[in-house]
């Protein structure tokens, strides 16, 4: 049986012209080169070299086999290169559940980063509230969930389901003020400072109403909308003020709107949740790393980088 090492030795003897030169190039001893050449001759059944002075030269059969050996070795290198490239390229499909603000402000940049790295990940995306994301993870219906909690781990994780929690960023609640507003000169604002304002509110407002009551006032509502672009436009036109998380300010800044952090509102911790076995899937790991990288890039303005 012909061995690959024997073909490598033959090809090098043909190229370098002697056993000693072949030994130097391959890192073998000269007796080892002689041994492999004799074994190859026994395998093919014909002489491959003849003595020539103090050295050897290839026979016609030796030259023919050396030519075939070069073709075999070149083909093998092509196969190795092809499969090295395949191994380096991450492919796969990831089922991802996420709060809406991350879908809008973080995910597009993360997917663009993956595309630039030639990492092919198909994301099956669902916009999901944090409490629903825990249920989906517990049922095995999502691979990666992005949740937002006022305190890390505040939401109830499924009993008996170990999850890996990866901090992404810390999001601050902001009040949106029209340009030139009297409070726009402050670095931050407290809820009580907004008692006399007209408000643009979301439908889900019970938490805000409760906090306003604790601050000693009831907000005067002029418009109700859940659409962030509409909210920004209304504030920019001076219709009223509104509250928005920092992530909501990233994709569509409006020069007519001046956001200021709301001091007396808990910071929102945005984290990725996944099962430990999912973290070992290359496509999931690649997407998670891209999300973390984008979160770091976007920190310093409306949002802050998270610490583990």
Buried (B, 14 or more C-beta within 10 A) or exposed (E): EBEEBBBBBBBBBBEBBBBBBBBBEBEBEBEBBBBBBEBBBEEBEEEBBEEEEEEBBBBEBBBEBBEBBBEBBEEEEEEEEEEEEEEEEBEBBBBBBBBBBBBBBBBEBBBEBBEEEEBBBEBEBBBBBBEBBBBBBBEEEBBBBBBBBEEEEEBEBEEEEEBBBBBBBBBBBBBBBBEEBEBBEBEBBBBEBBEEBBBBBBEEBEEBEEBBEEBEBEBEEBBEBEEBEEBBBBBBEBBBBBBBBBBBBBBEEBEEBBBBBBBBBEBBBBBBBBBEEBBEBBBBBBBBBBBBEBBEEBBEEBBBBBEE
